Amino acid sequence: MTPSITASKDTPTRGYSATKEQLQTRLSRIEGQVRGIQRMVEDDRYCIDVITQISAVQAALDKVALGLIDDHARHCIIGGKEDEQSDRTTELMGAVGRLMRRS
């Protein structure tokens, strides 16, 4: 396996480094959706409409999380150091478990 290329000696590359700009754009969009929900509450909008928007934000965050899980599996586990794969897999499964418990 080849070592990870780093931006600097102190900052390792991450699984999402190649798509960081897309990830940041998506998170900014989600941030805007959350602000929109806040405005809906301020404007006393219908409860079901607010809940619908909350559900949309949760789905968008889930999509981001699944993308990060995929990136982590490919970059940090499959493409990572062989002696770290077991620990990284355990770590990943813990994160997946926490994500699923939210539901």
Buried (B, 14 or more C-beta within 10 A) or exposed (E): EEEBEEEEEEEEBBBBBEBEEEBEEBEEEBEEBBEEBEEBEEEEEEEEEBEEBBEBBEEBBEEBBEBBBEBBBEBBBEEBEEEEBEEBBEBBEEBBEEBEEEE
